[in-house]
Amino acid sequence: MPDIGQIHRNEYELERDRSIHVVLAEAPGRIHFLGEQGVPESGFFLSAAIDRYIKVAVNMRKDNSFRFYAADIGERKRSTLVNLKYRREDRWANYLKTAIFLFTELGYPMKGLNFSFCGNIPQNIGLASSVAIETAAAAALRSLLRVQISDMDLAEKLHETHLDLFGASASLADYMVCLLARKDQFMVMDISGTEVKKIKSPLSRFRILLVDSRVPRMGTESELFSRRADTLRGLELLSEKHEGADFKDFVSTDLLESLGDFPEQIRRRSMHIVEEIHRVRDACDALQRSDLASLAKIIFHSHESLRDLYEISCPEIDWLVKRAQEIEGAAGSRMTGIGFGGCTYTIIRRELVEEYKNRLEEYERIFGFRPVIYEVKLATGARVISERKGAYANTAD
């Protein structure tokens, strides 16, 4: 990845003034291994950060201007505190604005700021690159402004600020992973109580492969809205029979009895969510016991449920998962992200990586898209990587 420290110095001509306080921070992408779909406000997730990052550099200006530089694409944006708001044409800069808004809302006055950022998180395949931009910027500003706020509180504030600025909510789980993750650990998260359990990974002999299907997503918003509406309706129907009901309160047999004559589509969506909650719990137990055979079954069953009950998979994604399922030594494969294309993850023994890649050679001939494969590791959450005056080194590059 490029040296964001040197890029920032050059962009804002900081070399000659060694008194300028500059902070560099990074935040990772993430994978939700299980639990991604459903009711975000009461979700139950098995997740981890990955070793792909957004890196941000920031320093204070003497005027009231905010300058934003996206080093990977050579684009620049600007704003002021008075005009600081969501603007569609500002695209990526809106994520940096989220961090500024957060600290101004907390009562920390500031004048102008210079921001630069770059990253190597693959885009548009469900790895939360936009959340990583917001979180890296917030981590850098927390250090620059000397703000005392915990990682959990920062995650919740970022989640709230994103909703205020964009008018749409991201997942609190994304911010929690981005800030609370630790190297070689899985996170089990109950969003309703913001509870986090960390489990040391038993995958030292395995590799995690992300496969971008390259399937273009078109017209998926209405389908996703429909799934969300079905899920909420299912919860409403359950609440009519069981006041204050939550999907976590049910096992599958209870749900079948409770839903009774409810519409089949709503029942299927609700069944997926209830069963997925139990899969997260079972996967947690399997990881703690290093029972990777059970883990594989859980993950494969989760994908089948996404395909058959929640209905957000597609033939290309199913084909990629099936190729992994054929290999003895794969500890699971499943789609990740919003669905209807996007990305799969596969956990596979390291000596079988090339065999799996070889099996994917037919994919382009069959579907007309060339898949892109990334190998990733479980990583640590957001952190400051350098904080110096004047000339400084990007110690993490």
Order of alpha helices (4+ residues) and beta strands (2+ residues): alpha-beta-beta-beta-beta-alpha-beta-alpha-alpha-alpha-beta-beta-beta-alpha-alpha-alpha-alpha-alpha-beta-beta-alpha-alpha-beta-beta-beta
